[in-house]
Amino acid sequence: MLNRLEMIRIFCTAAEAGSFKEAAVRLGISPQAVTRAVKELERLQGEMLFHRNTRQVRITAFGEALAERARSSMLQLDALFEQPRTATPEQEMEGLVRLAAPSSLGRRRLLPVIEALGAQYPGLRFDVRLNDQRIDVIAEKIDIGIRVGFLRDNRFVVRKLAKTRLHVVATPRYLRRHGTPRNLDQLQAMPHTAIVDHDTGRLWPWMFAGERQMNPSAARFVCDDSEAEYQFVRSGQAAGQIVSFLVADDIASGRLVPLLPALEPDPWDMYLYRPQRGPMPARLRLVFDAVARALTDSLSAP
């Protein structure tokens, strides 16, 4: 491919110069190299490109038409390697940013950051995917994402934000009605909630210290959305195992009470990531850093 591109470049220079010798001078190669390139191109095209004798060369009609097409293509090719024009600070903060996050975390923590950035930078546009399922971030062309738990893909550029905990909680009214459980067996016998794993169709087990689990098969309330589960628990009708960023304020105010805190599992890491390494446009850097700051400040585990 490189040889053919160079052949076209030599041919275009010869067509413009009207002389193989002049073309050689312009390109810093020998006249014989120009002649060889033209002959090879003629062979590939199956047409004469230049009339030539001992005194001069003159481009043919076919050669002129080919040169016109080739010049346009070479200009487009050269443009790919030119340095882009320097954008103004305002232009650097224009364009689309695609983000992905778990649904409840996105609604409560990510959207306020996006709203603030949108107000400050009117040229920014946002495509936000809020979903508790693992999406194909490459296929969806995600620029920036948030993930809780394990992140093993070494293609990602990752920043650890904070840790999130899993609290088993219930309202004071619920505990007055059903009592406070002293162990997992008592907890499982009480009205509780469960979340559906979209990938398997099964219920997510409740997790506890020492790799212990509770199967919520007799859950009173089953759903596929953590925000809906939280609202049901907050209504006082069931106990639930809820992530800390949803219930931290309720625990601090006494609206929800932690149950079996000694059995709380190890906290999970939360990550901000970019799916691909490489140059990062200014608008993506702006959003990435703003989200990192906001979530690190607001998601510190209690």
C-alpha positions in Angstrom: 0.0 0.0 0.0 2.8 2.4 0.8 4.5 1.7 -2.5 1.3 2.4 -4.4 0.7 5.6 -2.5 4.2 6.7 -3.2 3.7 5.8 -6.9 0.6 8.1 -7.0 2.5 10.9 -5.3 5.4 10.7 -7.8 2.9 10.6 -10.7 1.1 13.7 -9.5 4.3 15.6 -9.0 5.5 14.6 -12.6 2.1 15.7 -14.0 2.3 19.0 -12.2 6.0 19.6 -13.1 5.7 18.5 -16.7 9.1 16.9 -16.5 10.4 13.7 -14.9 13.7 15.5 -14.0 11.9 18.4 -12.3 9.7 16.0 -10.5 12.8 14.1 -9.2 14.3 17.4 -8.0 11.1 18.3 -6.1 10.8 14.9 -4.5 14.5 14.4 -3.8 14.8 11.2 -5.8 16.4 10.2 -9.0 14.8 10.7 -12.5 15.1 6.9 -12.9 12.9 6.4 -9.9 10.3 8.7 -11.4 10.4 6.8 -14.7 10.0 3.4 -12.9 7.0 4.7 -10.9 5.3 6.0 -14.0 5.9 2.8 -15.9 4.5 0.7 -13.1 1.5 2.9 -12.8 0.9 2.6 -16.5 1.1 -1.2 -16.2 -1.5 -1.2 -13.5 -3.8 1.2 -15.3 -3.3 -0.4 -18.7 -3.0 3.0 -20.3 -0.2 5.4 -21.3 0.1 8.3 -18.9 2.8 10.3 -20.7 3.9 10.7 -24.3 7.7 10.9 -24.1 10.6 11.2 -26.4 14.3 12.1 -25.9 13.5 15.8 -25.5 10.3 16.0 -23.5 7.3 14.3 -21.9 3.7 15.3 -22.3 0.8 14.0 -20.3 -1.9 12.1 -22.1 -5.6 12.8 -21.8 -6.0 9.7 -19.7 -3.1 10.7 -17.6 -4.6 14.2 -17.1 -7.9 12.7 -15.9 -6.1 10.3 -13.6 -4.0 13.1 -12.1 -7.1 15.2 -11.4 -8.7 12.3 -9.4 -5.4 11.4 -7.7 -4.7 15.0 -6.5 -8.1 15.2 -4.8 -7.4 11.9 -3.1 -3.9 12.8 -2.0 -5.1 16.1 -0.5 -7.7 14.2 1.6 -5.0 11.7 2.7 -2.6 14.5 3.6 -5.3 16.2 5.6 -5.6 13.2 7.9 -2.1 13.8 9.1 -2.3 17.6 9.6 -2.5 19.0 13.1 -6.1 20.1 13.8 -6.7 23.8 14.1 -6.5 25.0 17.7 -9.9 25.2 19.2 -11.0 28.0 21.5 -11.7 27.1 25.1 -15.4 27.4 24.4 -15.1 25.0 21.4 -13.2 22.5 23.5 -16.1 22.2 25.8 -18.6 21.4 23.1 -19.8 18.0 21.9 -21.4 14.8 23.1 -20.4 12.9 26.3 -21.8 9.4 26.8 -22.1 8.2 30.3 -23.3 5.0 32.0 -24.1 4.3 35.7 -26.2 2.0 37.9 -29.8 3.4 37.9 -30.2 4.6 41.5 -26.7 5.9 41.7 -27.1 7.7 38.4 -30.3 9.4 39.4 -29.2 10.5 42.8 -25.5 11.3 42.3 -24.6 11.5 38.7 -27.5 13.6 37.3 -26.9 16.6 39.6 -23.3 16.7 38.4 -24.5 16.6 34.7 -27.1 19.3 35.4 -24.5 21.6 36.9 -22.1 21.0 34.0 -24.8 21.6 31.4 -25.7 24.9 33.0 -22.1 26.0 33.0 -21.2 24.7 29.5 -24.1 25.1 27.1 -22.2 23.4 24.3 -22.0 20.1 26.1 -24.5 17.3 25.2 -25.1 14.2 27.3 -26.2 10.7 26.5 -26.8 9.0 29.8 -27.5 5.2 30.2 -28.8 4.3 33.7 -29.0 0.5 34.1 -28.3 -2.0 36.8 -27.3 -4.5 34.2 -23.8 -4.8 32.8 -23.9 -3.2 29.4 -21.4 -3.5 26.5 -19.7 -0.2 27.0 -17.7 -0.5 23.8 -20.8 -1.3 21.6 -22.7 1.5 23.3 -19.7 3.9 22.7 -19.7 4.9 26.4 -17.1 7.6 27.2 -17.3 7.5 31.0 -18.9 5.1 33.4 -19.4 4.2 37.0 -19.3 0.7 38.3 -19.7 -0.9 41.7 -17.9 -4.1 42.6 -15.4 -5.9 40.4 -13.7 -4.2 37.4 -11.2 -6.6 35.7 -11.0 -5.2 32.2 -7.4 -3.9 31.8 -8.3 -1.9 28.8 -10.1 0.6 31.1 -8.7 3.7 32.6 -9.9 3.5 36.2 -10.2 5.8 39.2 -11.3 4.4 42.5 -13.9 6.8 44.0 -15.0 5.4 47.3 -16.4 2.3 49.0 -20.0 1.5 49.3 -21.5 -0.7 52.0 -24.5 -3.0 52.1 -26.8 -2.3 55.1 -29.7 -4.4 56.2 -32.2 -1.8 57.3 -35.8 -1.4 58.5 -37.9 1.5 59.9 -38.5 1.9 63.6 -42.2 1.2 63.0 -41.4 -2.1 61.3 -39.2 -3.1 64.2 -41.9 -2.3 66.7 -44.3 -4.6 64.8 -41.9 -7.5 64.0 -39.1 -7.2 66.6 -35.4 -6.9 66.0 -33.7 -10.0 64.6 -30.7 -11.4 66.5 -29.5 -13.8 63.7 -30.0 -14.6 60.1 -32.7 -17.2 60.7 -34.8 -14.7 62.5 -34.2 -12.1 59.8 -35.2 -14.5 57.0 -38.5 -15.3 58.9 -39.4 -11.6 58.8 -40.9 -9.7 55.8 -38.1 -8.7 53.5 -37.3 -7.6 49.9 -35.4 -9.1 47.0 -33.9 -7.9 43.7 -33.9 -9.8 40.5 -30.6 -10.5 38.7 -31.4 -9.6 35.1 -28.6 -11.8 33.8 -29.9 -15.0 35.4 -33.5 -14.3 36.3 -32.8 -15.4 39.8 -32.9 -13.4 43.0 -29.8 -11.8 44.3 -28.7 -13.4 47.6 -28.2 -11.2 50.6 -24.5 -11.2 51.5 -22.9 -11.1 54.9 -19.5 -11.3 56.6 -17.6 -14.5 56.3 -19.0 -15.2 52.9 -22.4 -16.1 54.4 -25.5 -15.6 52.4 -29.3 -15.5 52.8 -31.6 -16.6 50.1 -34.6 -14.2 49.9 -36.8 -16.8 48.3 -39.8 -15.9 50.5 -39.5 -12.2 50.0 -42.6 -10.1 50.4 -41.5 -7.6 47.8 -39.5 -8.5 44.6 -38.5 -6.0 42.0 -35.7 -5.3 39.5 -34.9 -1.8 40.6 -32.9 -0.8 43.7 -34.7 2.5 44.0 -38.1 0.8 44.1 -36.8 -1.6 46.7 -35.5 1.2 48.8 -38.9 3.0 48.7 -40.7 -0.1 49.8 -38.3 -0.6 52.8 -38.7 3.1 53.7 -42.5 2.6 53.7 -42.0 0.3 56.7 -43.4 -2.9 55.1 -40.2 -4.9 54.9 -36.6 -5.0 55.8 -34.0 -4.8 52.9 -30.3 -5.0 52.2 -29.6 -1.6 50.6 -26.5 0.1 49.3 -25.1 2.9 51.6 -25.5 5.7 49.1 -29.3 5.2 49.2 -29.7 4.9 53.0 -26.9 6.8 54.6 -29.0 9.9 55.2 -31.9 7.8 56.6 -29.6 6.0 59.0 -28.1 9.3 60.2 -31.6 10.7 60.8 -33.0 7.6 62.4 -35.6 7.0 59.7 -34.0 3.6 59.1 -32.2 1.4 61.6 -29.3 -0.9 60.7 -29.9 -4.6 61.6 -27.2 -7.2 62.4 -24.4 -4.7 61.9 -21.8 -7.2 63.1 -22.6 -9.4 60.1 -22.2 -6.6 57.5 -20.1 -7.7 54.6 -16.9 -6.1 53.5 -17.6 -2.8 51.5 -17.4 -2.8 47.7 -15.2 -0.5 45.7 -16.8 2.0 43.4 -15.0 3.0 40.2 -15.1 5.7 37.6 -13.8 4.4 34.3 -13.0 5.2 30.7 -13.4 2.2 28.4 -10.4 3.0 26.2 -7.0 4.3 26.7 -5.6 7.1 24.5 -6.0 10.8 24.0 -8.8 12.4 26.1 -10.6 15.4 24.6 -10.9 18.4 27.0 -14.7 18.0 27.3 -14.3 14.4 28.5 -11.6 15.4 30.9 -13.8 18.1 32.3 -16.7 15.7 32.9 -14.5 12.9 34.2 -12.8 15.1 36.8 -16.1 16.8 37.8 -17.8 13.4 38.4 -14.8 12.1 40.3 -14.7 15.0 42.6 -18.5 15.1 43.3 -18.8 11.3 43.9 -15.7 11.1 46.0 -17.0 13.8 48.3 -20.5 12.5 48.6 -20.0 8.7 48.6 -17.5 8.3 51.5 -18.8 5.4 53.5 -20.2 6.4 56.9 
